[in-house]
Amino acid sequence: MRLVTLGCCGLALLFSTSLAAAPKLPAAGGFGFDWTGSKRPRCAVIPREMVGRFQRCEYTASGGFGLADPVHACRLDKVSEYMVFATKAACARNLKIMQANGP
């Protein structure tokens, strides 16, 4: 955390660099899997064209759902929701977690 004093009035702001806003969409070239629309999800590169087709994404820094890494959960259509990670290793690790916890 850092303390910043603004101007002559002595106003101070306390902020954390970790609070920087995450991008609403994942970066193209990340790795993800279709968790809801595929019977056999597998990690694959998420191309720029697919990122542009995501209807909405929700970023979770802590991983959420018991996942180990930050994730974007992105709705592609009424059936498919992709879990998108920064690296192939993170994708594979979290796919295993979701499969172990799934029905």
HELIX and SHEET records of a PDB file:
HELIX    1   1 THR A   17  LEU A   19  5                                   3    
HELIX    2   2 ARG A   48  ARG A   53  1                                   6    
HELIX    3   3 LYS A   88  ASN A  101  1                                  14    
SHEET    1   A 2 ARG A   2  LEU A   6  0                                        
SHEET    2   A 2 LEU A  11  PHE A  15 -1                                        
SHEET    1   B 5 ALA A  44  VAL A  45  0                                        
SHEET    2   B 5 PHE A  31  ASP A  34 -1                                        
SHEET    3   B 5 GLU A  81  PHE A  85 -1                                        
SHEET    4   B 5 VAL A  71  ARG A  75 -1                                        
SHEET    5   B 5 ARG A  56  THR A  60 -1                                        
END                                                                             
